Amino acid sequence: MRQELGLAFRIEVDGGVAHDTVARIVQAGADLLVAGNAVFGAGQPERMRALLPRLARLRANSRVRF
């Protein structure tokens, strides 16, 4: 709908972003993702910080900013 109307806003998702949801979120059109608990709650923040963008790009041909 955003593209059809020629609009330039970004869609941000804050909450529920995790390794098992990131691809669906990006495929649904999200541009910006906030993933606090998925990164800091797993006990390996550096690993998860690197993993989430890779999953998004791999599974969703992502244009998401991280």
Beta strands, then each sheet from edge to edge (+ up, - down):
strand 1: 12-14
strand 2: 32-34
sheet 1: 1+ 2+
end
